[in-house]
Amino acid sequence: MKARLGLYLQAAAVIALSGGAYAQTAAAPASSDTLTEILVTATKRETKLQETPIAVSAFSQDSLDKQQVKDVTDLAKFVPSLAFAQQGDQAAIMLTLRGIGNDSAYTEVADPEVAMYVDGIYSPRAQGASVLMYDMERVEVLRGPQGTLFGRNATVGAVNLISAKPTFDKEYGNAEVVAGSYARFGTRGMFNLPINDKLAFRVAFVTEKHDGYVDYQAAPNVAGVNPSAYVTSGKKYYAADQKSFRVSGAWAPTDSFTWDLNFEWYEDTGAPVLGLMQTPRAGQKLWSAQIDSAPEQDRTAKSVHSHMDYAINDYLDLSYIAGASWLGGGGQVDTDGGTLPPTSASTPGGAFQQNSTQWSSYDFFSHELQLKSAGTHTIDWILGAYYSHETNKIRFDVDILNGYRGGTFNWAGSFIQADREIESAAGFGQATWHVTDDIRLTGGLRYTRDDKSDVGGRNVTCGSCTQAIFGRDPYSIPGYVASANDVYGQWSKATWLVRADADIIKDVLMTYASIGTGFKSGNIEDGGLLAGPESLTNYEVGAKTTLFGGKATVNLAAYYEDFTGYQVNQAVTVRDTAGNILSSSLVTQNAQGAKAYGLEAELMARVTPEDTLQFSASVQHTELESLLSIDARQYSSADTAHLQQLKGNQLAHAPTFSGTVGYEHTFTLANGGRVIPRVSTHFETKSYLSYFNVAGYDEQKAYTRTDLAVRYEAPSGNWSVEGFVQNVEDANIKTNAGSFGAPATPVWTAVYMPPQTWGVRAHASF
């Protein structure tokens, strides 16, 4: 019976694979006719991907390179249900999984629902998600709540970046250079240096630089308006200038003890993204703007990751994972984006707005202790304790003038958070009972307590002054008033997991069913307010299939999520009927919740030793529960006539269908060299960019995005040259939508993915 079932599954897979295969495991070498197995640590143990009963996508550095993945935004094309949005004044990237996410989780106020981990250590700030993916051992994306083993803010999933470790065997390294459109130029490389058989070091680096995509429009030709107030040259918005290096050490003084330690430094002095007019003015391009605030960005991140493992005996392993990170810097964004040019020197209405982070610092450290059983036993278990602390400080200024930079004063505010503290403590345990050789039952429990406080935070604002802030001491300007943000909140929750998995056909078909929960604590808000916590319950069934002796894999997951207390955020600016600003703040509301269900598929096949076919896709339905709110992008928050009941609305970044198909073929030349062309196409149906679901402006229409590449590999395998084109269609793809000028004259804007780009890459190993 099992043999017959196996034949049926293989026949079904042939039909499915004729349409594609999944892109999540590392591709095998061109000479192999089977897929390379990849190991993951999604269960805090090293297991084979196909034997891990979790919806997890895993990528080696080789597969990241082949798919032109340089950061988490590129990764979203290849992971089912993963999406992202970008934000300008904080240089942040926000992630969404299975429709659950928060596009405002980039400030010192809000936390994300999708957690980022680097070498097993939580990375709390959204800005850290932009760190370039280089010299990775692998990248894992865990879909569904990871409320037991990962815990903090992994409400709907986690992205786990695992850097490559030093090896003790030999000296080796590689180097790479890339050049392309928009004056792109980048480098990366690494070198492994063993000192002896107990101590080794590894150094890796990366740089990435290109010009901005947004052209400068000419200054307006209006009587009395000073054209010198406008920016028409210099660094452009959407420019990149990132660099990073990592120094890693591995020490194994005995057979029972190992210590992996690394230090990473990252700097971003590029330019912020900018909200562009969705409907450009006559004669202007989409990728252009009339700018009177030059882009500025200078952010630095430093981090230390430490992982100690001690084998107490043949049955017990003890691990201590600790880390610290320091993120800081500032930036400046032309928030109005030239959407409402002045019609005269005295144009009223606040058409100029500049957002500036004068300074910021996010200091974080964490400790985790794990005690677990070693090897495989009737019952495998893990116990752990976790503690983290984050101190956030920021001064964020908003300046608004009438007409343009040279206009008269309208309103200004300085949001000074001198000391915001986030403390989290948790204890957890999980055990797996091997009922038989083929059946396993898992149960897990985690208790988390979060404490958050604001000490001395002040919103310093003025609507009746004559001077803008522009970096001045706001308390020294007559007429400014300060309101306090001091507040303290504490939230706690027990999250749990129950799962059963079974080998239906050994080494061919494994299935699983699970119920798990996730939790995110409440928010502290401006004005000394508190928002409630949110929690999620996920029901999931899945199957992982390995076919034709390892030539193909087919992984499926079906889920239903019940999300309660959904924290929804929006920046609210209150104006009077004349358009004058009365106040501005970031407001958090708790929706009753949301429902989401869907089906995810990942397939990959070595159709022949020369042909690799890939496919990943998700079908999903999302629905917001009861929420009464006013869309601050269009209306004043005091305009109760526009209060909306959003029940039934679709969640943001949740297209009904999305998928990626990839194909790669290897041509072997007479000299032993190889030419490998590759095509990858991503498709999405229509999706909305906020929970307000505004037709037209607040939606991304269905689109395709195709990437092409061709690589030549030398016969020795020591060097290669590759040419590539990304976004062949030159599609304009929105990642979020906003407006400027509300409520009197709202002009819709959007942040976009990059336009069409091309490049050439050369790689050498030694």
C-alpha positions in Angstrom: 0.0 0.0 0.0 2.8 2.4 0.9 4.6 1.6 -2.4 1.4 2.3 -4.4 0.8 5.5 -2.5 4.4 6.6 -3.3 3.8 6.0 -7.0 0.7 8.1 -6.9 2.5 10.9 -5.2 5.3 10.8 -7.7 2.9 10.9 -10.6 1.1 13.9 -9.0 4.4 15.6 -8.5 5.3 15.2 -12.2 2.1 17.1 -13.1 2.8 19.8 -10.6 6.4 20.2 -11.5 5.5 20.8 -15.1 4.5 24.3 -13.9 7.5 25.0 -11.7 9.3 24.1 -8.5 10.2 25.8 -5.3 13.2 28.1 -4.8 13.9 27.6 -1.1 16.6 24.9 -0.8 20.1 25.4 -2.1 20.5 24.3 -5.7 22.8 21.4 -6.2 26.0 21.7 -8.2 25.5 21.6 -12.0 26.9 18.1 -12.3 24.5 16.6 -9.8 21.2 15.0 -10.7 19.8 15.3 -7.1 19.0 18.3 -4.9 21.4 19.2 -2.1 20.0 18.7 1.4 19.9 21.8 3.5 20.0 21.8 7.3 18.0 24.2 9.4 17.7 25.1 13.1 14.0 26.1 13.2 13.5 23.8 16.2 16.7 25.0 18.0 18.2 21.7 16.8 19.9 21.0 13.5 17.5 19.0 11.3 17.1 18.4 7.6 14.7 20.8 6.0 12.5 18.0 4.6 12.3 16.4 8.1 11.3 19.6 10.0 7.6 19.8 10.8 7.4 23.6 10.3 6.6 25.8 7.3 10.1 27.0 6.8 11.9 28.3 3.7 15.7 28.0 3.7 18.4 29.6 1.5 22.1 29.0 1.3 24.4 31.8 0.3 24.8 30.2 -3.1 21.0 30.2 -3.7 20.8 33.9 -2.5 23.5 34.9 -5.0 21.9 33.1 -7.9 18.6 34.8 -7.2 20.2 38.3 -6.8 19.1 38.5 -3.1 21.1 41.2 -1.4 18.7 42.0 1.5 15.4 41.0 2.9 13.4 43.0 0.3 14.7 40.7 -2.4 13.9 37.7 -0.3 10.2 38.5 -0.4 10.0 37.4 -4.0 10.8 33.8 -3.1 9.1 33.1 0.2 5.3 32.4 0.2 3.2 35.0 2.0 6.2 37.2 2.8 5.9 40.9 1.8 7.6 44.2 2.8 7.1 47.9 2.9 9.7 50.7 3.1 9.7 53.9 5.1 11.8 57.0 4.5 12.6 59.1 7.6 13.7 56.2 9.7 15.2 54.2 6.8 13.1 51.2 7.9 11.9 48.0 6.3 8.6 46.4 7.6 7.8 42.8 7.0 4.5 41.1 6.7 3.8 37.3 6.8 0.4 35.7 5.9 -1.1 39.2 5.8 -0.1 40.1 9.4 2.3 43.0 9.9 2.5 46.6 10.9 3.8 49.3 8.5 4.4 51.7 11.4 6.6 49.3 13.4 9.7 51.3 12.8 9.8 53.9 15.6 10.7 53.7 19.3 6.9 53.2 19.9 6.0 50.1 17.9 7.4 46.6 17.6 7.1 44.2 14.6 5.0 41.1 14.3 7.7 39.4 12.1 10.8 39.0 14.2 14.4 39.3 12.8 17.1 37.1 14.4 20.8 37.3 13.6 22.8 34.2 14.7 20.0 33.3 17.0 19.8 36.8 18.6 16.7 39.0 18.3 17.2 42.2 16.3 14.5 44.6 17.6 14.7 47.5 15.2 13.2 47.5 11.7 16.2 49.4 10.4 18.4 46.4 11.2 16.4 44.4 8.6 18.2 46.4 5.8 21.6 44.9 6.8 23.0 43.3 3.7 22.9 39.5 3.4 26.5 38.5 2.8 28.7 35.5 3.7 25.6 33.7 5.1 25.6 30.0 6.0 21.9 30.2 5.4 18.8 32.3 5.8 15.6 30.7 7.3 12.1 32.2 7.1 9.8 30.5 9.6 6.1 31.0 8.8 3.5 30.9 11.6 3.9 32.0 15.2 7.2 30.9 16.9 5.9 31.7 20.3 7.6 28.8 22.1 11.2 28.6 21.1 11.8 32.1 19.6 9.2 34.0 21.5 9.6 37.8 21.5 7.5 39.4 18.8 7.6 36.3 16.5 3.8 36.7 16.5 3.4 35.4 12.9 6.9 34.2 12.0 10.6 34.9 12.1 13.5 35.6 9.7 16.7 33.9 11.0 20.0 35.0 9.5 22.9 32.6 10.2 26.3 33.9 9.3 29.0 31.6 8.0 31.4 30.3 10.7 35.1 29.9 10.5 36.4 26.4 9.7 39.6 24.8 11.0 40.5 22.9 7.8 42.3 25.3 5.5 42.8 28.9 4.3 40.4 29.9 1.6 38.4 32.9 0.4 36.6 34.7 -2.4 36.1 38.1 -3.8 33.4 39.7 -6.0 32.8 42.9 -7.8 29.5 44.1 -9.3 28.8 47.1 -11.6 25.7 48.2 -13.3 23.0 50.8 -14.0 22.6 53.9 -11.9 26.4 53.9 -11.5 26.1 50.8 -9.3 29.3 49.5 -7.9 29.7 47.0 -5.1 32.3 44.6 -3.7 32.2 41.7 -1.3 34.5 39.0 -0.1 35.7 36.8 2.7 38.8 35.0 4.0 38.9 32.0 6.3 42.1 31.8 8.4 42.6 28.7 10.7 45.2 29.4 13.4 45.3 25.7 14.4 42.8 22.9 14.9 41.2 24.7 17.8 41.1 28.3 16.8 40.0 29.9 13.5 38.9 33.4 12.2 36.9 34.6 9.3 36.6 38.1 7.9 33.9 39.1 5.5 32.9 42.5 3.9 30.5 44.0 1.5 29.9 47.4 -0.1 26.9 48.4 -2.2 26.5 51.8 -3.9 24.3 53.3 -6.6 22.8 56.6 -7.7 19.3 57.5 -6.7 16.3 56.7 -9.0 14.5 60.0 -8.5 15.4 62.8 -10.9 15.1 66.4 -9.7 12.5 68.6 -11.3 13.2 72.2 -12.0 12.3 74.8 -9.4 8.8 76.4 -10.0 8.8 79.6 -12.1 6.6 81.6 -9.8 6.9 85.3 -9.0 8.5 85.9 -5.6 9.5 82.3 -5.1 13.3 81.9 -4.7 14.5 79.1 -7.0 17.6 78.6 -4.9 15.5 77.1 -2.2 15.1 74.0 -4.4 17.5 71.1 -4.8 18.3 70.4 -8.4 21.6 68.5 -8.1 23.6 66.2 -5.7 22.6 62.9 -4.1 19.2 61.7 -5.2 16.5 59.9 -3.2 16.6 56.1 -3.4 20.4 56.2 -3.6 22.4 53.5 -1.8 25.7 53.7 -0.1 26.0 50.8 2.4 29.0 49.0 3.7 29.6 46.4 6.3 32.2 44.0 7.7 32.1 41.1 10.0 35.0 39.5 12.0 34.1 36.0 13.3 36.1 33.7 15.6 35.6 30.0 16.4 37.3 28.4 19.4 37.1 24.7 20.3 39.6 24.1 23.1 38.1 20.7 23.9 35.8 18.2 22.2 33.0 19.2 24.5 33.1 23.0 24.3 32.8 25.5 21.3 32.5 29.2 21.2 31.4 31.2 18.1 31.8 34.9 18.5 31.5 37.7 15.9 31.5 41.5 15.6 29.6 43.2 12.8 29.7 46.8 11.7 27.2 48.4 9.2 26.9 51.9 7.9 24.3 53.5 5.6 25.0 56.9 4.1 22.8 56.6 1.1 19.5 58.4 0.8 16.0 57.7 2.1 13.1 56.4 -0.1 10.5 59.1 -1.0 6.8 59.1 -1.5 6.3 59.9 -5.2 3.2 61.3 -6.7 1.1 58.3 -8.0 -0.3 60.6 -10.7 2.6 62.8 -11.9 1.9 66.4 -13.0 1.7 66.9 -16.7 5.0 66.7 -18.4 6.7 65.0 -15.4 7.9 61.4 -14.9 6.8 59.2 -12.1 10.5 58.8 -11.0 11.0 62.6 -10.4 10.1 65.1 -7.7 10.3 68.9 -7.0 12.5 68.8 -4.0 13.3 71.6 -1.4 14.8 69.3 1.3 17.9 67.4 0.2 18.1 63.7 1.2 20.3 62.9 4.2 20.9 59.6 5.9 23.7 58.5 8.2 23.0 55.4 10.2 25.5 53.1 11.9 24.9 49.7 13.5 27.3 47.6 15.5 26.6 44.2 17.0 28.2 41.4 18.9 26.9 37.8 18.7 28.2 35.1 21.0 27.2 31.4 21.0 28.7 29.0 23.5 28.0 25.2 23.4 29.0 22.8 26.1 28.4 19.0 25.9 27.9 18.2 29.6 27.8 14.5 28.8 26.4 12.2 26.0 22.9 13.1 27.0 23.0 16.8 28.0 24.0 20.0 26.0 24.2 23.5 27.5 24.1 26.6 25.3 24.5 30.3 26.2 23.6 32.8 23.5 24.3 36.5 24.1 24.3 39.5 22.0 24.3 43.3 22.0 23.6 45.9 19.3 24.0 49.6 19.0 22.0 51.4 16.3 22.0 55.2 15.8 22.2 58.1 13.5 19.9 60.6 11.7 18.4 61.6 8.5 16.2 64.1 6.6 13.3 63.6 4.2 11.3 66.0 2.0 8.0 64.7 3.3 5.8 66.7 0.9 7.8 65.4 -2.1 6.9 68.5 -4.1 3.3 67.4 -4.3 1.8 70.9 -3.9 4.1 73.6 -5.5 3.6 77.2 -4.5 1.3 79.3 -6.7 2.7 82.5 -5.2 5.2 83.6 -2.6 2.5 83.7 0.1 0.8 80.4 -0.7 -0.8 79.2 2.5 -1.6 75.6 3.6 1.7 74.1 4.7 2.8 72.7 1.4 6.3 72.3 2.7 7.1 69.6 5.3 10.5 68.3 6.3 11.0 65.4 8.7 14.4 65.2 10.4 15.8 62.7 12.8 18.3 64.9 14.7 19.7 62.0 16.6 18.7 58.5 17.7 20.1 55.5 19.5 18.8 52.1 20.1 20.9 50.1 22.5 20.0 46.4 23.0 21.4 43.4 24.7 20.0 39.9 25.4 20.9 36.6 27.1 19.5 33.2 26.5 20.4 29.9 28.3 19.4 26.6 26.9 19.6 23.1 28.4 18.6 20.3 26.0 18.9 16.6 25.4 21.6 15.5 23.0 21.0 13.1 20.2 17.7 11.3 19.6 15.8 9.6 22.4 12.3 8.5 23.2 11.7 12.1 24.5 13.8 15.0 23.2 13.5 18.1 25.2 14.8 21.7 25.6 14.5 24.1 28.5 15.5 27.8 28.4 15.4 31.2 30.0 15.6 34.5 28.1 16.2 38.2 29.1 16.6 41.3 26.9 16.7 45.0 27.5 16.5 47.9 25.0 17.0 51.6 25.6 15.7 53.9 22.9 16.4 57.6 22.5 15.4 59.9 19.7 14.8 63.5 18.7 12.5 63.7 15.7 11.6 67.1 14.2 8.8 68.1 11.9 8.9 71.5 10.2 6.0 72.8 8.1 6.0 76.1 6.1 3.6 77.7 3.8 4.2 77.1 0.1 7.9 76.0 0.2 11.1 76.2 2.1 11.2 80.0 1.8 7.6 80.4 2.9 6.1 81.7 6.2 5.9 79.6 9.3 3.0 77.2 9.6 3.7 74.6 12.4 6.6 72.7 13.9 7.1 69.9 16.4 10.1 68.3 18.1 9.4 64.8 19.5 12.1 64.2 22.1 12.1 60.8 23.7 15.0 60.9 26.2 14.6 57.4 27.6 12.3 54.7 26.4 12.9 51.3 28.0 11.8 47.8 26.9 12.5 44.9 29.1 11.5 41.3 28.3 11.9 38.1 30.3 10.8 34.6 29.4 11.1 31.0 30.4 10.3 28.2 27.9 10.3 24.5 27.4 9.5 22.1 24.6 9.5 18.3 24.3 9.1 15.8 21.5 7.9 12.3 22.2 8.9 9.7 19.6 5.8 7.5 20.0 7.1 5.1 17.3 9.9 5.3 14.8 7.4 7.1 12.5 5.2 9.2 14.8 6.1 12.1 17.0 4.2 14.4 19.4 5.5 17.8 20.4 4.4 20.2 23.1 5.8 23.5 24.1 5.1 26.4 26.6 6.6 29.8 27.0 5.8 32.5 29.6 6.8 36.1 28.6 6.6 39.3 30.5 7.4 42.7 28.9 7.8 46.0 30.7 7.8 49.2 28.7 8.3 52.8 30.0 8.8 56.3 28.8 10.8 58.5 31.2 10.9 62.2 30.4 9.6 62.0 26.8 8.2 65.3 25.5 6.4 66.5 22.4 7.4 70.1 22.0 5.1 71.8 19.4 4.0 75.2 18.2 1.3 76.4 15.8 1.5 80.1 16.6 5.2 80.8 16.4 7.2 82.6 13.8 10.3 80.3 13.6 10.7 76.7 12.4 12.8 74.3 14.4 15.3 73.1 11.8 17.5 71.6 14.5 17.3 74.5 17.1 16.7 74.0 20.8 12.8 74.1 20.7 12.6 75.3 24.3 14.5 78.5 23.3 11.9 79.6 20.8 9.0 81.7 22.2 5.6 80.1 22.0 6.5 76.5 22.0 4.6 74.2 24.4 5.6 70.8 25.8 3.4 67.8 26.6 4.6 64.8 28.6 4.8 61.2 27.3 5.8 59.6 30.7 4.1 56.2 31.0 4.7 52.6 32.2 3.1 49.4 31.0 3.5 45.7 31.8 2.1 42.8 29.9 2.5 39.0 30.2 1.3 35.9 28.3 1.7 32.2 28.2 2.1 31.0 24.6 2.1 27.3 23.6 2.4 24.8 20.8 0.9 21.3 20.2 2.1 19.4 17.1 2.0 15.9 15.7 4.0 14.7 12.8 4.4 11.4 11.1 6.5 9.7 8.4 3.8 8.3 6.1 6.5 6.9 3.8 10.0 7.0 5.2 12.2 9.5 3.4 9.4 10.2 1.0 6.4 11.8 2.8 6.2 13.5 6.2 3.0 15.2 7.4 2.3 17.4 10.4 -0.6 19.2 12.1 -0.1 21.9 14.8 -1.8 24.5 16.9 0.4 27.3 18.1 0.1 30.8 19.6 2.1 34.0 19.4 2.1 37.2 21.5 3.2 40.8 21.2 3.0 43.1 24.2 1.1 46.4 24.3 2.5 49.8 23.1 3.4 52.9 24.9 2.1 56.0 23.0 2.6 59.7 22.8 0.7 61.6 25.4 1.3 58.9 28.1 -1.2 56.5 26.6 -1.1 52.7 26.4 -2.4 50.3 23.7 -3.3 46.7 24.5 -1.4 43.6 23.5 -2.1 41.3 20.5 -2.1 37.5 20.2 -2.5 35.0 17.4 -3.6 31.4 17.3 -2.4 29.4 14.2 -3.9 26.1 13.1 -1.8 24.4 10.4 -1.4 21.2 8.5 1.5 20.5 6.2 3.3 17.9 4.1 6.9 17.6 3.0 7.6 15.2 0.1 10.9 14.0 -1.4 10.5 12.3 -4.7 12.5 10.4 -7.3 15.4 9.6 -5.0 16.0 13.2 -4.0 15.5 14.8 -7.5 12.4 16.7 -6.4 10.7 18.1 -3.3 7.1 19.3 -2.8 6.2 21.1 0.4 2.7 22.2 1.3 1.2 24.1 4.2 -2.4 25.1 4.9 -3.2 27.4 7.8 -5.9 29.3 9.6 -5.0 32.3 11.9 -7.1 34.0 14.5 -5.6 37.3 15.4 -6.9 39.3 18.4 -6.1 42.8 19.5 -4.4 43.7 16.2 -2.4 46.9 16.8 -2.9 49.2 13.9 -0.9 52.4 13.8 -1.1 55.6 11.8 0.4 59.1 12.0 -2.4 61.5 12.7 -2.2 65.2 12.0 -5.2 67.3 13.2 -6.0 70.4 11.3 -8.8 73.1 11.6 -11.1 73.9 8.8 -8.6 76.4 7.4 -6.0 73.7 7.1 -3.9 74.9 10.1 -2.2 72.1 12.1 -3.3 71.7 15.6 -1.4 68.6 16.6 0.5 65.6 15.2 1.2 62.2 16.8 1.5 58.4 16.1 -1.7 56.7 17.3 -2.2 53.0 18.0 -5.6 51.4 18.0 -6.4 47.8 18.9 -8.7 46.3 16.2 -10.9 43.5 17.4 -8.6 41.3 15.4 -8.3 39.7 12.0 -8.7 36.3 10.3 -6.4 34.8 7.7 -6.2 31.5 6.0 -4.4 30.1 3.0 -2.3 27.5 1.2 1.4 27.7 0.6 3.4 25.6 -1.9 7.2 25.2 -2.5 8.6 22.9 -5.1 12.0 22.2 -6.6 13.1 19.7 -9.1 16.3 18.6 -10.9 14.4 17.7 -14.1 17.7 16.6 -15.6 21.3 17.0 -14.4 21.3 20.3 -16.4 17.8 21.6 -15.7 16.5 23.0 -12.4 12.8 24.0 -12.2 11.5 26.1 -9.2 8.1 27.3 -8.0 6.7 28.9 -4.8 3.2 30.2 -4.3 0.6 31.2 -1.8 -3.2 31.6 -2.0 -4.6 33.5 1.0 -7.6 35.3 2.3 -7.4 38.0 5.0 -10.2 39.8 6.7 -10.1 42.6 9.4 -12.4 42.3 12.3 -14.3 45.3 13.8 -12.4 48.6 13.8 -13.7 52.1 13.7 -11.1 54.5 12.4 -10.5 57.6 10.3 -8.1 57.5 7.4 -5.5 60.1 8.5 -4.1 60.2 4.9 -7.3 61.9 3.7 -9.2 63.4 6.7 -8.6 65.1 10.0 -8.9 62.7 12.9 -11.6 65.1 14.3 -13.7 64.6 11.2 -16.2 62.1 12.6 -18.2 62.3 9.4 -15.5 60.1 7.9 -15.3 57.6 10.7 -15.3 54.2 9.0 -16.2 50.6 10.1 -13.4 48.6 8.5 -14.8 45.1 9.3 -14.3 42.8 6.4 -11.5 44.8 4.8 -8.5 43.0 3.4 -5.2 43.3 5.3 -2.3 45.1 3.8 0.2 43.3 1.5 -1.9 40.2 1.2 -2.7 39.4 -2.5 -5.1 36.6 -3.0 -2.4 34.8 -5.1 1.3 35.3 -5.5 4.0 33.1 -6.9 7.4 32.8 -8.4 8.6 30.5 -11.2 12.2 30.0 -11.9 14.1 27.9 -14.5 17.9 27.3 -14.9 19.7 25.3 -17.6 23.4 24.4 -17.7 25.3 24.3 -21.1 28.6 22.5 -20.8 31.2 23.8 -23.2 34.0 21.8 -24.9 36.6 23.3 -22.6 34.7 22.2 -19.5 33.3 25.6 -18.8 29.6 26.1 -18.2 27.1 28.7 -19.4 24.0 28.9 -17.1 21.1 31.1 -18.1 18.4 31.7 -15.5 14.9 33.3 -15.6 12.7 34.0 -12.6 9.2 35.6 -12.8 7.1 36.8 -9.8 3.4 37.3 -10.1 0.9 38.9 -7.7 -2.8 39.6 -8.0 -4.2 42.9 -6.7 -3.4 43.8 -3.1 -4.1 46.8 -0.8 -1.4 48.8 1.0 -3.4 49.6 4.1 -6.4 48.2 6.0 -8.5 51.1 4.7 -8.6 49.5 1.2 -9.0 52.8 -0.7 -9.7 51.9 -4.4 -7.1 53.0 -6.9 -4.6 54.9 -4.9 -4.3 52.5 -1.9 -3.9 49.4 -4.0 -1.2 47.7 -6.1 -2.6 46.3 -9.2 -1.7 42.8 -10.4 1.8 42.6 -11.8 4.6 40.5 -13.0 8.3 41.1 -12.3 10.9 39.1 -14.2 14.6 38.8 -13.5 17.1 37.4 -16.1 20.7 36.3 -15.7 23.3 34.4 -17.5 26.5 33.1 -15.9 29.8 31.7 -17.2 31.7 29.4 -14.9 35.3 28.7 -15.7 36.4 25.0 -16.1 38.4 25.2 -12.9 35.4 26.5 -11.0 37.5 29.2 -9.5 35.9 32.2 -11.2 32.7 33.2 -12.9 31.2 36.2 -14.8 27.5 37.0 -14.8 25.2 39.5 -16.5 21.7 40.2 -15.1 18.6 42.3 -15.6 16.1 42.8 -12.8 12.5 44.0 -13.2 12.6 43.4 -17.0 9.1 44.9 -17.3 10.2 48.1 -15.6 7.0 47.7 -13.5 6.1 50.4 -11.0 5.4 48.4 -7.9 4.2 50.2 -4.8 5.2 49.0 -1.3 3.0 51.6 0.6 0.7 54.5 -0.1 0.3 57.9 1.6 -0.9 61.4 0.9 0.1 64.9 1.5 -2.1 68.0 1.8 -5.0 66.4 3.6 -7.8 67.2 4.3 -8.0 70.2 2.0 -6.0 68.9 -1.0 -4.8 65.4 -0.5 -2.3 64.2 -3.2 -1.7 60.5 -3.2 1.9 59.3 -3.0 3.6 55.9 -2.9 7.0 54.3 -2.2 8.0 52.0 -5.0 10.3 49.0 -5.6 13.3 49.8 -7.8 12.7 50.3 -11.5 14.5 48.2 -14.1 18.2 47.7 -13.4 21.0 45.7 -14.9 24.5 44.8 -14.0 27.6 42.6 -14.4 29.2 40.5 -11.6 32.6 38.9 -11.5 33.4 36.3 -8.8 36.7 34.6 -7.9 37.5 31.9 -5.3 41.0 31.1 -4.0 
